[in-house]
Amino acid sequence: MPALVSRSESFSYRQLAERTRRFSRLALAWGVEKGDVVGLMAHNRPEYVAAWLGLTRVGATVALISAHLRDRSLAHSVAQARCRLIVADATCEMALAEAGAWLDPAPEIWILGQGTRPSRSLDSLLDAQAPGPLDPASLPVVNLDDRALLIYTSGTTGLPKAARISHLRIMMWSRWFAGLLNASPADRLYNCLPMHHSVGGVVAVGSMLVAGASVAIAERFSATGFWDDVAHWDCTLFQYIGDVCRYLVSAPTHPLERSHRLRMACGNGLSANIWTRFQDRFAIPRILEFYAATEGVFSLFNVEGRPGAIGRVPPFLSHRFPAVIVRQDVESGEPLRDSRGRCVRCEPGEIGQALGRISSASGQQRFEGYTDKVDTEKKILRDVFEEGDAYFATGDLMRRDPDGYIYFADRIGDTFRWKGENVSTQEVAQVLTEFPDVRAACVYGVVVPNTDGRAGMAALVADDNLDLAGLYSHVSARLPAYARPLFVRVVRELEATETFKAKTRALIEEGFDPGRTGELLYFDDRAVKAYAPLDPDGFARIASGAIRF
């Protein structure tokens, strides 16, 4: 029975168990002890799973480090985890060597594949280990509460934090999703998401393995090769993030896009305007959207398939749900407090920050935190509704409708304030991408001299014949005046994280200055009620206050 398959290597359940034991025995031979941190830096492949399963079996904590990191960012991730040694793909060897300049001491590096130093090659060492069952007497006692993994949160603006993941958390994720997907040995899930993240590396894999099903692993997502892979592996399930679905909807027609056996797509971040187009075009019978955070203390599941919703809590059960949406001060980035110093719950339709109640007595509601204690404490809000309580601050803005459906609005920090109103970047981007000529949009706030707050700006990937007049009419009809982008920048592509979240730091820094962008810029010319080209002279007039908004 196949467990993990790919274009380059495949493991049956027996072979996966044997490979896992080889990693365990090698770790024991190295003297790895319970609690030691071993970094794993590799691209998507079946052996990735065997490595961390085998290392955690002997009590090690495995830090899942992105194979795409370089220089100081890579050194930061290694230092945060305090890695004793690192197991890496040969393709990562040079990057690790260069990052060593910022590490003291630099950890040992062991290489999977053909590296530059044969003495550090793992292949022959692993092959030399016995594949049979391990002797329990040679192993430390590993409990569900023990730390298994460090998974780095993927931010768009700052350095990642290493979240602590216990064995209990891995088992809960795996069992939950196996049940929600109704997975069985007849299923095969297609996974093209990064395996150093919780969804691609734990949820997608773990849910299938506990159900006796199979996982088809792609090294990376490819819009052109997606349907070839799904057909080749005869997949019945697909793990997505929203932007993967958007890329597929934007891609040219593929001859196999409806010739498949997919019965369900499961994931998060699928916006309402893409949901129906994705489901109808590709004949996906069911979509299971969910909300969760790697380090979070609650989850939501949209089992009823309401497009755009991330879950539903019926009103009669809301008093028992461990999460709440509270009013948020966008400028301070903190929840609003009343005269007693307590947070204020949002009414239906109001946008606020979602908080999750922390409880040490519950596995799901236990906040396991990060490797950095300061980062851990920053995520905890205390005395929220009563003295002594504690809640996890998700950093996510949400709203609830009268029927109990919950919708994701934005990330705190992405939302900005203009003309005394809060603007959700995600909601504006959704409106922009509904215009036919726009293929992708990233919305952010920029500083305009002599004004308060931040003005809306949008970077668009668009067709060559972008209809600016039509776009202006579209946003004017769909958005209130304060939310309409004052500036539009047309780009060839949007730089994104490995989970396809647009990186905004450089865009915000370059702002609407034509001298810094080197790309087509337009501004909301109120005199003619249209997006007009923005040249250096126009920029100077805006900066001096000659043009006001």
C-alpha positions as CSV (number, residue, x, y, z in Angstrom):
1,M,0.0,0.0,0.0
2,P,1.6,3.3,-1.0
3,A,1.9,5.9,1.8
4,L,3.9,8.7,0.1
5,V,4.5,9.0,-3.6
6,S,6.2,11.6,-5.8
7,R,7.9,11.8,-9.2
8,S,11.3,11.2,-7.7
9,E,10.7,8.7,-4.8
10,S,7.9,6.7,-3.2
11,F,7.4,4.8,0.1
12,S,4.9,2.1,0.9
13,Y,3.8,2.0,4.5
14,R,6.4,-0.7,5.2
15,Q,9.2,1.3,3.5
16,L,8.2,4.5,5.4
17,A,8.4,2.7,8.7
18,E,11.8,1.2,7.8
19,R,13.2,4.6,6.6
20,T,11.9,6.2,9.8
21,R,13.7,3.6,12.0
22,R,16.9,4.2,10.1
23,F,16.7,7.9,11.0
24,S,16.0,7.0,14.6
25,R,19.0,4.7,14.9
26,L,21.3,7.2,13.2
27,A,20.1,9.9,15.7
28,L,20.9,7.6,18.6
29,A,24.3,6.8,17.1
30,W,25.0,10.6,16.9
31,G,24.1,10.9,20.6
32,V,21.0,12.9,20.0
33,E,19.1,13.2,23.3
34,K,15.6,14.0,24.3
35,G,15.0,17.7,23.8
36,D,17.9,18.3,21.4
37,V,16.9,20.3,18.4
38,V,17.7,19.0,14.9
39,G,17.1,21.3,11.9
40,L,15.5,19.8,8.8
41,M,16.1,21.9,5.6
42,A,14.8,20.2,2.5
43,H,12.5,20.5,-0.4
44,N,9.2,18.6,-0.6
45,R,9.8,14.9,-0.9
46,P,8.6,11.7,0.9
47,E,11.9,11.4,2.8
48,Y,11.1,14.7,4.5
49,V,8.4,13.0,6.5
50,A,10.5,9.9,7.3
51,A,13.2,12.3,8.6
52,W,11.1,14.2,11.1
53,L,9.2,11.1,12.2
54,G,12.4,9.2,12.9
55,L,14.1,12.1,14.7
56,T,11.1,12.9,16.9
57,R,10.7,9.2,17.8
58,V,13.9,9.4,19.8
59,G,12.8,12.6,21.6
60,A,14.5,15.2,19.4
61,T,12.7,18.4,18.4
62,V,12.8,19.0,14.7
63,A,12.9,22.5,13.4
64,L,11.4,22.7,9.9
65,I,13.5,25.3,8.2
66,S,12.6,26.6,4.8
67,A,14.9,25.4,2.0
68,H,14.5,28.8,0.3
69,L,16.1,30.9,3.1
70,R,19.4,32.6,2.7
71,D,22.0,34.7,4.6
72,R,20.7,36.5,7.7
73,S,17.2,35.2,7.4
74,L,18.5,31.6,7.5
75,A,20.9,32.3,10.3
76,H,18.0,33.8,12.3
77,S,15.9,30.7,11.9
78,V,18.7,28.4,13.0
79,A,19.6,30.6,15.9
80,Q,16.0,30.8,17.1
81,A,15.8,27.0,17.2
82,R,19.2,26.6,18.8
83,C,19.9,23.7,16.4
84,R,22.5,21.1,17.5
85,L,22.8,19.8,14.0
86,I,21.0,20.1,10.7
87,V,19.9,17.6,8.1
88,A,19.7,19.2,4.7
89,D,19.3,18.7,1.0
90,A,22.4,18.9,-1.1
91,T,20.8,22.0,-2.7
92,C,20.9,23.8,0.6
93,E,24.5,23.1,1.5
94,M,25.9,26.3,0.1
95,A,23.3,28.5,1.8
96,L,24.0,26.9,5.1
97,A,27.7,27.4,4.7
98,E,27.2,31.1,4.0
99,A,24.8,31.5,6.9
100,G,27.4,30.1,9.2
101,A,29.2,33.4,9.1
102,W,26.4,34.8,11.4
103,L,26.3,31.8,13.7
104,D,28.5,31.1,16.7
105,P,28.8,28.2,17.0
106,A,27.6,26.9,13.7
107,P,25.8,23.5,13.9
108,E,27.0,20.3,12.2
109,I,25.6,19.9,8.7
110,W,24.6,16.5,7.3
111,I,23.6,16.2,3.7
112,L,21.0,14.1,1.9
113,G,22.1,13.5,-1.6
114,Q,25.4,14.3,-3.4
115,G,27.0,17.2,-1.5
116,T,30.5,18.6,-1.8
117,R,31.8,16.7,1.3
118,P,31.3,12.9,1.1
119,S,32.2,12.6,4.8
120,R,29.0,14.5,5.6
121,S,26.8,12.4,3.3
122,L,23.8,10.8,5.0
123,D,22.8,8.4,2.3
124,S,25.4,5.7,3.1
125,L,25.0,6.2,6.9
126,L,21.2,5.7,6.6
127,D,21.5,2.6,4.4
128,A,23.9,1.1,7.0
129,Q,21.2,1.3,9.7
130,A,19.0,-1.7,10.4
131,P,15.4,-1.3,9.2
132,G,13.7,-3.5,11.8
133,P,11.7,-2.6,14.9
134,L,13.5,-0.5,17.6
135,D,14.3,-1.8,21.0
136,P,12.1,0.1,23.4
137,A,14.8,-0.1,26.1
138,S,17.1,2.0,23.9
139,L,14.6,4.8,23.5
140,P,13.7,7.7,25.8
141,V,10.1,7.9,27.0
142,V,8.3,10.4,24.7
143,N,5.0,11.7,25.8
144,L,2.2,13.5,24.0
145,D,3.0,16.7,25.9
146,D,6.6,16.7,24.7
147,R,7.7,19.1,22.0
148,A,8.0,17.4,18.6
149,L,8.5,20.2,16.0
150,L,9.3,23.9,15.7
151,I,7.3,25.4,12.8
152,Y,8.0,28.9,11.7
153,T,5.2,31.4,11.3
154,S,5.1,32.9,7.9
155,G,4.9,36.7,8.1
156,T,4.9,39.2,5.2
157,T,6.7,42.0,7.0
158,G,9.0,40.6,9.7
159,L,11.2,37.8,10.7
160,P,9.5,34.5,11.4
161,K,8.9,33.1,14.9
162,A,9.5,29.4,15.8
163,A,6.2,28.0,17.2
164,R,6.5,25.0,19.6
165,I,4.4,22.0,18.4
166,S,3.8,19.1,20.7
167,H,3.1,15.4,19.8
168,L,-0.4,16.0,21.1
169,R,-1.0,18.8,18.7
170,I,0.3,16.7,15.7
171,M,-2.1,13.9,16.7
172,M,-5.1,16.3,17.1
173,W,-4.5,17.9,13.7
174,S,-4.1,14.5,12.0
175,R,-7.2,13.0,13.6
176,W,-9.4,16.0,13.1
177,F,-8.7,16.4,9.4
178,A,-8.9,12.6,8.8
179,G,-12.4,12.8,10.2
180,L,-13.5,16.0,8.4
181,L,-12.3,14.6,5.1
182,N,-13.8,11.2,5.8
183,A,-10.5,9.8,4.6
184,S,-10.1,6.1,3.9
185,P,-7.5,3.8,2.3
186,A,-9.2,4.5,-1.0
187,D,-8.1,8.1,-0.9
188,R,-5.0,9.9,-2.3
189,L,-4.4,13.5,-1.4
190,Y,-2.5,15.9,-3.7
191,N,-0.1,18.1,-1.7
192,C,1.8,20.9,-3.4
193,L,2.1,23.1,-0.3
194,P,5.5,23.7,1.5
195,M,6.2,20.9,3.9
196,H,8.0,23.1,6.4
197,H,4.6,24.7,7.2
198,S,1.9,23.1,9.4
199,V,-0.7,22.5,6.6
200,G,1.6,21.0,3.9
201,G,3.9,19.2,6.3
202,V,1.7,17.9,9.1
203,V,-2.1,18.3,8.3
204,A,-2.0,17.1,4.7
205,V,0.3,14.2,5.5
206,G,-0.8,13.2,9.0
207,S,-4.5,13.1,8.1
208,M,-3.8,10.6,5.4
209,L,-1.4,8.4,7.3
210,V,-3.7,7.9,10.2
211,A,-6.5,6.9,7.8
212,G,-4.3,4.5,5.8
213,A,-4.6,6.6,2.7
214,S,-1.9,8.0,0.4
215,V,-0.3,11.4,-0.3
216,A,1.0,12.5,-3.6
217,I,3.8,15.1,-3.0
218,A,4.8,17.7,-5.5
219,E,8.1,19.6,-5.0
220,R,6.3,22.8,-5.6
221,F,3.0,24.2,-6.9
222,S,2.8,24.6,-10.7
223,A,-0.3,26.0,-12.3
224,T,0.7,24.3,-15.6
225,G,1.5,20.9,-14.2
226,F,-1.2,20.8,-11.5
227,W,-3.9,18.8,-13.4
228,D,-1.3,16.5,-15.0
229,D,-0.2,15.5,-11.5
230,V,-3.8,15.1,-10.2
231,A,-4.6,12.8,-13.1
232,H,-1.3,11.0,-12.9
233,W,-1.8,10.1,-9.3
234,D,-5.6,9.6,-9.6
235,C,-6.1,11.9,-6.6
236,T,-9.4,12.1,-4.7
237,L,-8.5,15.0,-2.4
238,F,-6.6,18.3,-2.7
239,Q,-5.0,20.5,0.0
240,Y,-5.1,24.1,-1.0
241,I,-4.4,27.7,0.2
242,G,-6.5,30.3,-1.4
243,D,-4.0,31.8,-3.8
244,V,-3.3,28.4,-5.3
245,C,-7.0,28.3,-6.3
246,R,-6.7,31.8,-7.7
247,Y,-3.7,30.9,-9.8
248,L,-5.5,27.9,-11.2
249,V,-8.6,30.0,-12.1
250,S,-6.4,32.5,-13.9
251,A,-4.5,29.8,-15.8
252,P,-5.5,28.8,-19.4
253,T,-7.8,25.9,-19.9
254,H,-6.2,22.5,-19.3
255,P,-7.5,19.4,-21.1
256,L,-7.5,17.5,-17.8
257,E,-9.0,20.1,-15.6
258,R,-12.4,18.3,-15.3
259,S,-11.1,14.8,-16.0
260,H,-10.3,13.9,-12.4
261,R,-11.7,12.0,-9.4
262,L,-11.3,14.9,-6.9
263,R,-14.2,14.7,-4.4
264,M,-13.1,17.4,-2.1
265,A,-10.7,20.3,-1.8
266,C,-9.7,21.3,1.8
267,G,-7.8,24.4,2.8
268,N,-7.9,28.0,3.9
269,G,-7.9,31.5,2.5
270,L,-10.3,30.9,-0.4
271,S,-12.2,34.2,-1.0
272,A,-15.8,34.2,-2.0
273,N,-15.1,35.7,-5.5
274,I,-12.8,32.8,-6.3
275,W,-14.7,30.0,-4.5
276,T,-17.6,29.6,-7.0
277,R,-15.5,30.1,-10.1
278,F,-13.0,27.5,-8.8
279,Q,-15.7,25.0,-7.9
280,D,-17.7,25.4,-11.1
281,R,-14.9,25.5,-13.6
282,F,-13.1,22.4,-12.2
283,A,-16.1,20.4,-11.1
284,I,-15.1,20.1,-7.4
285,P,-18.0,18.4,-5.6
286,R,-17.2,19.9,-2.2
287,I,-14.9,22.5,-0.6
288,L,-14.0,22.4,3.1
289,E,-12.7,25.8,4.2
290,F,-11.1,26.1,7.6
291,Y,-9.4,28.6,9.8
292,A,-6.5,27.7,12.1
293,A,-3.1,29.1,13.2
294,T,0.0,27.0,13.7
295,E,0.3,28.2,17.3
296,G,-3.4,29.1,17.8
297,V,-5.8,27.8,20.4
298,F,-9.0,27.3,18.4
299,S,-10.1,26.3,14.9
300,L,-13.1,27.0,12.7
301,F,-14.5,24.7,9.9
302,N,-17.0,25.7,7.2
303,V,-18.5,22.2,6.9
304,E,-21.7,23.7,5.2
305,G,-19.8,25.1,2.3
306,R,-20.9,28.8,2.6
307,P,-18.7,30.6,0.0
308,G,-16.3,33.0,1.7
309,A,-17.0,31.9,5.3
310,I,-14.3,30.3,7.4
311,G,-16.7,28.5,9.8
312,R,-19.9,28.8,11.7
313,V,-20.8,28.9,15.4
314,P,-24.6,28.7,15.9
315,P,-25.8,31.4,18.2
316,F,-27.1,28.9,20.7
317,L,-23.5,27.5,21.1
318,S,-21.6,30.8,21.0
319,H,-21.4,31.0,24.8
320,R,-19.4,27.7,24.8
321,F,-17.1,28.5,21.9
322,P,-13.5,29.3,23.1
323,A,-13.1,32.3,20.7
324,V,-14.6,35.7,20.6
325,I,-14.4,38.8,18.3
326,V,-13.6,42.0,20.1
327,R,-13.5,45.7,19.0
328,Q,-10.0,46.8,17.9
329,D,-8.2,50.1,17.9
330,V,-6.5,50.0,14.5
331,E,-4.0,52.8,15.3
332,S,-2.7,51.3,18.5
333,G,-3.0,47.7,17.2
334,E,-4.6,46.7,20.5
335,P,-8.2,45.7,21.5
336,L,-10.3,48.5,22.8
337,R,-11.0,48.4,26.5
338,D,-14.0,49.9,28.4
339,S,-14.0,52.0,31.5
340,R,-13.4,48.9,33.6
341,G,-10.4,47.9,31.5
342,R,-12.3,45.0,29.8
343,C,-12.5,44.2,26.1
344,V,-15.7,44.8,24.2
345,R,-17.4,42.1,22.2
346,C,-18.3,42.9,18.6
347,E,-21.9,42.9,17.5
348,P,-22.9,40.9,14.3
349,G,-21.4,42.6,11.3
350,E,-18.7,44.5,13.2
351,I,-15.1,43.8,12.3
352,G,-12.8,43.1,15.3
353,Q,-9.9,40.9,16.4
354,A,-10.5,37.2,17.1
355,L,-9.2,36.1,20.5
356,G,-9.0,32.5,21.7
357,R,-9.4,31.5,25.3
358,I,-6.3,29.9,26.8
359,S,-6.7,26.9,29.1
360,S,-3.9,24.7,30.4
361,A,-6.4,21.9,31.0
362,S,-7.3,21.5,27.3
363,G,-5.1,20.3,24.5
364,Q,-6.7,22.4,21.8
365,Q,-6.8,25.5,24.1
366,R,-3.3,25.2,25.4
367,F,-1.0,27.9,24.0
368,E,2.4,26.2,23.5
369,G,4.1,29.5,22.5
370,Y,7.4,30.2,20.8
371,T,11.1,29.5,21.5
372,D,11.4,33.2,22.5
373,K,9.6,33.9,25.8
374,V,9.1,37.6,24.9
375,D,7.3,36.6,21.7
376,T,5.2,34.2,23.6
377,E,4.1,36.8,26.1
378,K,3.3,39.4,23.4
379,K,0.6,37.0,22.1
380,I,-1.2,36.7,25.4
381,L,-3.9,39.2,26.5
382,R,-4.8,39.1,30.2
383,D,-7.9,40.3,32.1
384,V,-9.9,40.3,28.9
385,F,-13.4,39.9,30.4
386,E,-12.6,39.1,34.0
387,E,-9.6,39.3,36.3
388,G,-7.1,36.5,35.7
389,D,-8.3,35.2,32.4
390,A,-6.0,34.9,29.4
391,Y,-6.6,34.9,25.7
392,F,-4.5,34.3,22.6
393,A,-4.4,37.3,20.3
394,T,-4.7,35.9,16.8
395,G,-3.8,39.2,15.0
396,D,-6.7,38.4,12.6
397,L,-9.7,40.6,12.0
398,M,-13.0,38.8,11.5
399,R,-16.7,39.5,11.5
400,R,-19.7,37.3,12.3
401,D,-23.1,37.5,10.6
402,P,-26.5,37.0,12.4
403,D,-26.5,33.3,11.4
404,G,-23.2,32.7,13.1
405,Y,-21.0,32.4,10.0
406,I,-17.6,34.0,10.5
407,Y,-15.6,35.7,7.8
408,F,-11.9,36.6,7.7
409,A,-11.4,40.3,7.1
410,D,-7.7,41.1,7.3
411,R,-4.5,40.8,9.3
412,I,-3.8,43.5,11.9
413,G,-1.1,45.6,10.4
414,D,-2.5,45.2,6.9
415,T,-5.5,47.2,7.8
416,F,-5.0,51.0,7.7
417,R,-6.9,54.1,8.7
418,W,-7.9,56.9,6.2
419,K,-10.4,59.7,6.6
420,G,-11.2,58.4,10.1
421,E,-12.3,55.0,8.7
422,N,-10.6,51.6,8.9
423,V,-9.8,50.1,5.5
424,S,-9.5,46.3,5.1
425,T,-6.8,45.6,2.5
426,Q,-8.2,42.1,1.8
427,E,-11.7,43.4,1.1
428,V,-10.4,46.1,-1.3
429,A,-8.1,43.5,-3.0
430,Q,-11.1,41.2,-3.5
431,V,-13.1,44.0,-5.2
432,L,-10.1,44.8,-7.5
433,T,-9.6,41.2,-8.6
434,E,-13.3,41.0,-9.6
435,F,-12.5,43.4,-12.4
436,P,-11.8,41.4,-15.6
437,D,-8.5,42.9,-16.5
438,V,-6.9,42.4,-13.0
439,R,-5.2,39.1,-12.4
440,A,-3.8,39.8,-8.9
441,A,-3.9,42.7,-6.4
442,C,-2.0,43.7,-3.3
443,V,-3.5,46.6,-1.3
444,Y,-1.6,48.6,1.4
445,G,-1.5,52.1,3.0
446,V,1.0,54.8,2.1
447,V,1.9,58.0,3.8
448,V,0.8,61.2,2.0
449,P,2.4,64.4,3.2
450,N,0.1,66.9,5.0
451,T,-2.6,64.3,5.6
452,D,-3.5,62.1,8.5
453,G,-3.5,58.3,8.4
454,R,-2.5,56.3,5.3
455,A,-4.0,56.5,1.8
456,G,-4.9,53.3,-0.1
457,M,-2.6,52.1,-2.8
458,A,-2.9,49.0,-5.0
459,A,-0.2,47.1,-6.9
460,L,-1.9,45.2,-9.7
461,V,-0.8,42.4,-12.0
462,A,-3.0,43.2,-15.0
463,D,-3.6,42.6,-18.7
464,D,-1.7,44.8,-21.1
465,N,-5.0,46.5,-22.1
466,L,-6.0,47.4,-18.5
467,D,-9.1,49.6,-18.8
468,L,-8.4,52.3,-16.3
469,A,-11.6,54.1,-16.9
470,G,-13.5,50.9,-16.3
471,L,-11.5,50.1,-13.2
472,Y,-12.2,53.5,-11.7
473,S,-16.0,53.1,-12.4
474,H,-15.8,49.5,-10.8
475,V,-14.1,50.6,-7.6
476,S,-16.3,53.7,-7.3
477,A,-19.5,51.6,-7.6
478,R,-18.2,48.9,-5.2
479,L,-16.3,50.7,-2.5
480,P,-17.0,53.7,-0.2
481,A,-14.9,56.8,-1.1
482,Y,-12.5,56.3,1.9
483,A,-11.6,52.7,0.8
484,R,-10.9,53.3,-2.9
485,P,-7.2,53.2,-3.8
486,L,-5.9,56.7,-4.4
487,F,-2.8,55.2,-6.2
488,V,-2.5,52.3,-8.6
489,R,0.8,50.7,-9.5
490,V,1.0,48.2,-12.4
491,V,3.6,45.5,-11.8
492,R,4.7,42.4,-13.7
493,E,4.4,40.2,-10.7
494,L,3.9,40.4,-6.9
495,E,6.7,39.1,-4.8
496,A,5.2,36.6,-2.4
497,T,6.1,34.3,0.5
498,E,6.2,30.5,0.0
499,T,2.5,30.4,1.0
500,F,1.7,33.0,-1.7
501,K,1.1,36.0,0.6
502,A,2.2,39.2,-1.0
503,K,5.3,40.9,0.5
504,T,4.4,44.5,1.2
505,R,7.4,45.9,3.0
506,A,9.2,47.1,-0.2
507,L,5.9,48.3,-1.8
508,I,5.1,50.4,1.2
509,E,8.6,51.9,1.4
510,E,8.6,52.8,-2.4
511,G,5.1,54.3,-2.0
512,F,3.8,56.3,-5.0
513,D,7.2,58.0,-5.9
514,P,7.8,57.4,-9.7
515,G,11.5,57.9,-9.1
516,R,11.6,54.8,-6.9
517,T,9.2,52.4,-8.6
518,G,10.2,52.4,-12.3
519,E,6.7,51.2,-13.1
520,L,3.5,52.7,-14.3
521,L,1.8,54.7,-11.6
522,Y,-1.7,56.3,-11.6
523,F,-3.5,58.5,-9.1
524,D,-7.2,59.3,-8.4
525,D,-7.6,62.6,-10.3
526,R,-10.7,64.0,-8.7
527,A,-10.8,66.8,-11.3
528,V,-11.6,64.3,-14.1
529,K,-12.9,61.4,-11.9
530,A,-10.4,58.9,-13.3
531,Y,-7.1,57.2,-12.7
532,A,-4.6,59.5,-14.4
533,P,-0.8,58.9,-15.0
534,L,1.4,60.0,-12.1
535,D,4.7,61.5,-13.2
536,P,7.4,63.2,-11.2
537,D,5.7,66.6,-11.5
538,G,2.4,65.2,-10.2
539,F,4.3,63.5,-7.3
540,A,5.9,66.8,-6.4
541,R,2.5,68.5,-6.4
542,I,1.0,65.9,-4.2
543,A,4.0,66.0,-1.8
544,S,3.7,69.8,-1.6
545,G,0.0,69.8,-0.9
546,A,-0.9,71.4,-4.3
547,I,-3.0,68.3,-5.0
548,R,-5.2,67.3,-2.0
549,F,-7.3,64.3,-1.4
